[in-house]
Amino acid sequence: QVQLVESGGGLVQPGGSLRLSCVASGSIFSTIVITWYRQAPGKQRELVARIPSVGGRYTISRDNAKSTTYLQMNSLKPEDTAVYYCNYRDPRTGMDYWGEGTLVTVSS
């Protein structure tokens, strides 16, 4: 199986920046594509790239040697407050693998 572990969440002020990490292990190549989702209280889990208010403020990068995918978040707003998850979808079966999530709180 695939294991995903997120880290890097915490409290940040509006306008600040944060970088989340997702480390992948198990039966997976280090170059496999990992995507990022978030889930705010009372809302459904969303693909961050499809959220209008995110715009171009988030960027995804990889360190293949460390099997790590990063989510760089800039110009953070209170509405960015959510639990952030990384995801891998098996292209053969459509099965989703998730980490436990890391909480990001944007508040002054």
N, C-alpha and C positions, 0 to 999 in steps of 0.2 A: 504494500500500500504506500501511498504518498502521505507524508507528514509536512504540515506547514505551520510555522510559528511566527507570529507577528510580534513586534516590539517597537518602542519609540514613542508611544502615546504619553499624554500628560496634559498639564495645564499650561496654556499659552495665552498671551494677551492678544486682543484684536490687532490686526496688522502684522503680527509676528509670523514666524516660519517654524516648520517642524518637518523632520524627515522620519518616516516610518520604514521599518525593515521587515522583510518576509524571507525567512530561511526555509528552503525546501530540502527534504531528504526522503530517502526510500527509493522505490522503483521509478525513478524519474531522471531524465537527463538534466544537467545543470543549465542547459540552454532553453529549456521549455518555457513557454510563455505563461506568465502569471499575471492575473488581473486583480484590480483592487475594487472593493465595494465598501459602502458604508451604510449603517442603519442608525437613524436617529430615533429617539423615543416616540412611540406611536406611529412610526412610519415603516414602510417596507424597505427591505434591503435593495440598494440601488448601485448600479455600475457607475463609478465616479465620473467616468468619461462621458456619460449621458446626462449628467445633472447640469441644467442650464446655468445655475448660479456659480458653478465651479469655473466655467470658462476655460481660460488658459492658465489658471493659477496653480494647477497640479501638473507635475511631470513624473513619468515613470522611467526608471533606469535599472540596469542590471550590473552586477559583478559576477560574471560566470564562474570565476575561480572560487568564489565563496558561496555559490548557489543561492545568491541573495538578490531579491528584487526590492527596489526602493520606491517609495512614494514621497516625493518632495512637495510640500504644501507651503505656498507663499501667500502673503496678504490675507491671512486667515480672518474669517468673520464668525460671529457667534453662531450663525446658522450652519457652520461646518462642524459643530459639536455633534459627535456620533461615535459609535463603535466602528472601527475600521477593520475590515477583513481582507485577507488575500485569498485568491481562489485559483484552482487549477481544474479545468474541465478535460476529462479524458476524451480525446477526439474519436476513439473507437466505440465507446459505450455511452457517452454523454454524461457520465457520472461526475459529480462535483466533489472536490475536496476543499475543505475549509480549515483555516486556523481558528483559534479560540477568540481572536479579536483583540484589539487594543483600543482603549478609550482615549479619545481626544476631546478636551474641553477647552473651548475658546471663550474666555471671559476676563473682564477687568476686575 
